[in-house]
């Protein structure tokens, strides 16, 4: 057998090939080959014969592994081949062993550290996904090896959870994300949750609850009695939500440092927003007065709505505080309106603003809904005068309802705020 011809490549050649970016496969001799893919990935491959069959072992990527390091590693692998070993088979066995050491619990911890806790998701989303993991997925699958989880086991997990259609949809979404993370780590090739269809398991999704738009007479009754029925702080919070069109979590997490009474603005930061993009809310004189009243109750707290339970001292109120106050009032018959949730303040505001002559576009902006198409690309104003004008008109309507005055004002400057 002839002597192996080795060390045919040079660092300068390799750098030139990489700079050129054209796919190549060049031998250094002794079975060691430098490859550059069309995608620009440079790798070292060792080719050898084992029991009469050609084998390939990927040593690693260049420049992580230099030419000299690749030669040394190739030499060591050639020695092992001469001793009757199979480096490629050993590497496959090690990879399988590594995959087997990953349990679903370990995978969930890795997902939490690198994705859920990375600060890119809304806090509510993170909380929901962690609940799905800790309350449903891990109790059933936690100790199991990731590579052994089957679709049948996930279906069984969902069915045994006993949760609603919507909750099971969310749990399934979390499971899909979890095992997508496993694919990203090369622990599995196929996501066992990807092909599961809730419609096949539970039938079609139940009808979505229709949002409530409180009518003028309901608003008059609610606003005139809210202080007595749900408490002054809750009533002020409810009125602010109605008048500003914000989501409940955005008000719950509001801090005084973001309220500018001089400018008449309230900034809602990224971390408090469903879309993760902060925005500026115009506050009218009426709303500013409601904030001032809340400021008296805050007693120096940085939160607009500080927790009222000593066990939560230093925190803001819980997200369900206002809902709970409304439910209690409804249960005892204290509110003469249809049952509604805090989120229905947004549909109420939307409907009445449209009735007051506010355009669909401005009413959508008032609710901080994302604009579509080129309008979203080019209209990047932070302070939108049309929005402030619409909210001033809406606040005037709410004030008339609260004070029992008739509303006989024609839509204000319709031409300025209508489409």
MODAKA-V12816 format. One record per backbone hydrogen bond with DSSP energy under -1.0 kcal/mol. CO is the residue of the C=O (numbers start at 1). NH is the residue of the N-H. If there is no record, write none. Layout:
CO,NH / CO,NH
This chain:
10,14 / 11,15 / 12,16 / 13,17 / 14,18 / 15,19 / 16,20 / 17,21 / 24,36 / 26,34 / 28,8 / 29,32 / 31,47 / 32,28 / 33,45 / 34,26 / 35,43 / 36,24 / 37,40 / 41,37 / 42,62 / 43,35 / 44,59 / 44,60 / 45,33 / 46,57 / 48,55 / 50,53 / 53,50 / 55,48 / 57,46 / 60,44 / 61,65 / 66,70 / 67,71 / 68,72 / 69,73 / 70,74 / 71,75 / 72,76 / 73,77 / 74,78 / 75,79 / 76,80 / 77,81 / 78,82 / 79,83 / 80,85 / 81,84 / 86,90 / 87,91 / 88,92 / 89,93 / 90,94 / 91,95 / 92,96 / 93,97 / 94,98 / 95,99 / 96,100 / 99,102 / 102,146 / 103,107 / 104,108 / 105,109 / 106,110 / 107,111 / 108,112 / 109,113 / 110,114 / 111,115 / 111,116 / 112,117 / 115,118 / 122,126 / 123,127 / 124,128 / 125,129 / 126,130 / 127,131 / 128,132 / 129,133 / 130,134 / 131,135 / 132,136 / 132,137 / 133,138 / 137,141 / 138,142 / 141,144 / 142,105 / 144,104 / 145,148 / 146,149 / 150,154 / 151,155 / 152,156 / 153,157 / 154,158 / 155,159 / 156,160 / 164,168 / 165,169 / 166,170 / 167,171 / 168,172 / 169,173 / 170,174 / 171,175 / 172,176 / 173,177 / 174,178 / 175,179 / 176,180 / 177,181 / 178,182 / 179,183 / 180,184 / 181,185 / 182,187 / 183,186 / 191,194 / 193,196 / 197,201 / 198,202 / 199,203 / 215,219 / 216,220 / 217,221 / 218,222 / 219,223 / 220,224 / 221,225 / 222,226 / 225,229 / 226,230 / 231,235 / 232,236 / 233,237 / 234,238 / 235,239 / 236,240 / 237,241 / 238,242 / 239,243 / 240,244 / 241,245 / 247,251 / 248,252 / 249,253 / 251,254 / 254,304 / 255,258 / 256,259 / 258,267 / 260,264 / 260,265 / 264,283 / 265,260 / 266,281 / 268,279 / 269,272 / 270,273 / 273,276 / 279,268 / 281,266 / 284,288 / 285,289 / 286,290 / 287,291 / 288,292 / 289,293 / 290,294 / 291,295 / 292,296 / 294,298 / 298,301 / 302,256 / 305,317 / 309,312 / 310,313 / 312,315 / 315,307 / 318,321 / 320,324 / 321,325 / 322,326 / 323,327 / 324,328 / 325,329 / 326,330 / 327,331 / 328,332 / 329,334 / 330,333 / 335,337 / 341,344 / 342,345 / 343,346 / 344,348 / 345,349 / 346,350 / 347,351 / 348,352 / 349,353 / 350,354 / 351,355 / 352,356 / 353,358 / 354,357 / 359,363 / 360,364 / 361,365 / 362,366 / 363,367 / 364,369 / 365,368 / 374,378 / 375,379 / 378,380 / 384,388 / 385,389 / 386,390 / 387,391 / 388,392 / 389,393 / 390,394 / 391,395 / 392,396 / 393,397 / 394,398 / 395,399 / 396,400 / 397,401 / 398,402 / 399,403 / 400,405 / 413,416 / 413,417 / 414,418 / 417,359
